[in-house]
Amino acid sequence: MRLKIRSRKFEGRCARHKRYNPAVDGQGGIKAGCVRCNLIFEIWQASLKLNQLIRKFDPSHDDLQRPAKPKPPATDPRQMSLIPE
């Protein structure tokens, strides 16, 4: 079974507290119980939990490195040389 989970990128911030960063400020950095900051914090926690579960399921999974593209040959094999060898 193949699940497509991490194709989504989320960039959200609170309109009132633009500098709130859940990774740095944590739940204690939420001012006046702001609903949007709480949602951002919950989204961040859920992403951490998802990463933990994926690594628990497959410890060798490395999603930080993209698959390497095959390198093209240095010279095109169809190109003829004008210099005899």
Long-range contacts (C-beta under 8 A, 24 or more apart in sequence): 5-50, 5-54, 6-63, 10-43, 12-40, 12-43, 13-40, 14-40
